[in-house]
Amino acid sequence: MKLLINGEERELTGVATVQDLIVELGLGDRRVAVEVNQRIVKRGTYADHALAEGDVIEIVHFVGGG
């Protein structure tokens, strides 16, 4: 499936949900915010939120520091 992730087109297989995508990208242990087609996806629904060919996804990582 082709997805546009943070402005970069990616071809991914085996990715059906937002949760699958986060794991595939190696972000499973990080706190992230995800937007699909300009709509924020609630963290509790990542495993249920299906992705479709051509979805535009923005993922923001939270970084600590001071």
N, C-alpha and C positions, 0 to 999 in steps of 0.2 A: 504494500500500500504506500502511495506517495503522500507525504505530509510536509507541510511547511512549518518548520520548528525554529522559532527565534530568527526568522528571516532566511533560513537555509532549507532548501528542498532536500528531503531525505526519503529514501526507499527502504521501508522496513517490512519484514515478514514476521508473522506470529504476534503481532501487536493488535489487540482488539479493543482494549480499554485504556483509559488514562493511566491506571495502575500498571498495566503491562508496559506502557511507554516509559514510565518513570523507572521501572526495573531495568528495561532494555538500555536506557541511557546511563545506568549506574548511579541513579539518584535516590535509590530506595531508602537509604539511611539518612537522607537530608530533609530538612523542612523546605518545602517549595510551595509556590503559588502557581496555579495553572489556569490559563485562559484558553478556551477553545472557541474559535470564531467570535471573538470579542465578548465572550461570556465567561465569567469566573466560575470554575468548577469547585464546589465545596469538597474539602479534603475527605470527608466521610463518604463521598459518592464516587471517588476515583475508580474503584473496582467495578462499579455499575455503569459508568459513563462510557458508552461506546464511541469509538472513533470511526470516521468514514474517509474514504479516498478524498484527498484534496483539502482536508481540514487545515485550518491555520491555527497554530498553537504557539503560545508564548509561555515560557517557563522562567520563573524568577527564583533564584536561590537566595536564602537569607544568610548574610555573612555577619558574624559578630566581630567585635573589636572596639577599640576606643582610643 
